[in-house]
Amino acid sequence: MNYSTSIKPISFLKTHASEVIREVSANRGTMIITHNGEAKVILQDVHLYEETQQSLAMLKILAKSSQSIEQGRYKPASVSFELIRQQISRLKEL
């Protein structure tokens, strides 16, 4: 994405709010809004935001998994599946 064309002052947002929302939504993009010459906020398509949040969640899961492996807190898949089978058997007996 080319951010240089997506930077607008707050005055532009105030006068063209509907147009800006349509553009950001249609292009599934992001717009940077400045105030007094400084970048202050990001206006982003909701679907792009959701994808970003999902990606961040996956990265957190991967990071925690890596930490668990480094700390030796894991079980081989065969052991995990056997424990699941045992739990299912116990539940069937109830």
Long-range contacts (C-beta under 8 A, 24 or more apart in sequence): 1-29, 1-30, 3-30, 3-32, 6-30, 6-31, 6-32, 7-31, 7-32, 7-34, 7-39, 8-32, 8-33, 8-34, 9-33, 9-34, 9-35, 10-34, 10-35, 10-40, 13-43
